[in-house]
């Protein structure tokens, strides 16, 4: 089981200070509480970040207001365009990702949509994505973007040769990948995809929601934009909804334009909750990763479980790749398992039998959560399409929280034991 040692490699250093230090201090207010005071250096400074709820901002002169409208990225004017608290949050995430800046959005899917639009996709353009991409992203590509004349090519990113061949052939304007896929927790070879993207000049977008920048920073593998549903691990407590796109400097103007014109605005309160969530991100993840390894190991030994999908298990097909990409920091807190000879009735029976793990359609919370992907995240796909990407009717996805691992294992065992035997 993984354990926390503040002096070992888990406490990775980037930007001069360790990740554990940076998540605590990023986004903190540094200015005086009253900067117009006669002696501003004598004013107390807040330790925790404040929250600016203002919808609009006033200026001393009409010329100053006019200049703010002319240069909306250089001054705060109207909350739909930008705001201090939301910017603090998005830029903190971007800093952790090693990118130049962040743009906040009202949800993870708003961030995904904005990243694709910010890449310049339009009628006649092509995007390449994984065939097992998150269900809502799959539907977005196949409906909204398809309706705007954007063609999507889906490929199995696990087949590196086929992926590189497709990218070389269609030369897409954008490539959209997930570091770890939902719900089958497959690990993408970001090095290979990033090299293929660079060879044809594609904008490389990576959804890094599952690993977070603690486990992996896609920019180090060539990603131009990194997307987060900050609702998940970054918020971490199941009480906020937010998205962030972290990007290179040359892509930020297009992203900010999309943000202010589509109005997918993040609320300052949710941004403030996100800043609070960042402070305990590493502490939570270390516990969640260790719990996930223990749960995955226990499930793999249960007679009513046919297969466990978790890259931390040595027999997982991407174990070596995950080890090389994630180092010794762990393998994430998401896993999935297949009920042996199970279908929808068995999956529902198991969810109903759980006493501690909560059936819920999200992930990354401090609570452990269970979901039936065929009925939730991928219900918009046909049974044939789900089968093609490996999502069966007996698949259960688990988001492992910070509870006692032994309590979680006991709960899952008693629920599995209630399923009918098929000897």
C-alpha positions, 0 to 999 in steps of 0.5 A: 500500500502506498504511504506518505513520506514528505521526504520522498519522491511523492513530494515532487518539486516543480517551479522551485517548491514542492507540489504540496507547498504550492497547492497550499499557497497558490491563489492566496491574496498577497496585497494589503487589506486596504491598499489605499491606507496611509500606511499600507505596509501596516495593514494586515494581509488575509491568510485565506483568499477572499471572494469578490462577488461583484457583477461589475466594476466602476472606473474613475473616468469615462476614458478608463471605462472605455479602455476596459471595454477595448481591452477586456483581458487587461481590466475587470469590467463585468463578471461574464468577462472575468473576475478576480476570484475566478481568475485566481482559481483558474490561474492556480490550476494552470500554474500546477499544470505548468501552463501560461494561464487558465480560463474558468468555466461553469462546468467541466463540459463547458471547458471541454466545449470551449477548448475545442472551439478555442482550437479553432475548429469550424466547418470542414475541420477534423478532430481525432479523439479516443473511441472510449472518450467520456460519454458527454464528450462523445455526444458533444463531438457527434452532435453539436460539433458535427452539426457545425460541420466538424468531422470527428474520427474516433480511434483506439488510442491504445493502438499507438500505430493505428493512432499515429497512422490516422493522425498522419493521414487526416492531419486533424486541426485538433486531437482530444485525449483523456490521460485516463479514460472514463470509465475503463481507466485506460491510460493514454500514451501521451508521449506518442500522441503528442509527437504525432500531434506535433508532426502535423501541427494539431492542437493537442488537448488533454482532459486531465481530470482523473489524474490531476496535475499531482499525478501527471502534467500533460504539458510535459508531453506536448499538450497545448491545452489541459482541461479539468472538470474541477467539480471532481478532485480539485474541488473534492467535496461534492459541493461545487461545479466548475471547469478550467482550461489551462493553456499556452499563451497563444491560445488564451485569447481565443479561449477568453473570447469563447468564455465571454461570448458563450457565457459559461461563467463560473460563479465566484463562490464555486471558484472560492470553493475550488481554491479551498479544495486545492489546499488539501488536494495532495493530502486527499489524493495520497489517501484515495490512491492507497485506498483504491489499490487496496479495494482493487486488490480485494475485488480482484480476489472476489469470486463474483468479480470477473475483471478489475480495471485499475492500472495499479494492478500488475496484470493491467495492460497499461501498468508499465505505461502508468508507472512510467508516466506517473512515477511513484505517486500512485495510480489514481483513485478511479477503478471499475469492475465487471460482475461475473456473468452480470447484467443490468439487474445484477448491477442494480442489485449491487448498487441497492445493496451498498451501505457505505459506498454511495450510488452517485453520478460524479467522482473525485469526492471525499466520499466513495461513489459507485455508478453503472456507466451503461445507465449513466455516463454512457447511456446516450450510446447504443448498446452496440457502441458501448460493447465496442468500447468495452462497457458491458451491462455488468460494469460498475465504476468506483470513485474511491474516497478517503474513508477506511479502506477496510470499511469500503472493502467490507461494504463491497464484499457484502454487496457482492455476496448478495448477488445470485450465484451462477455455479 
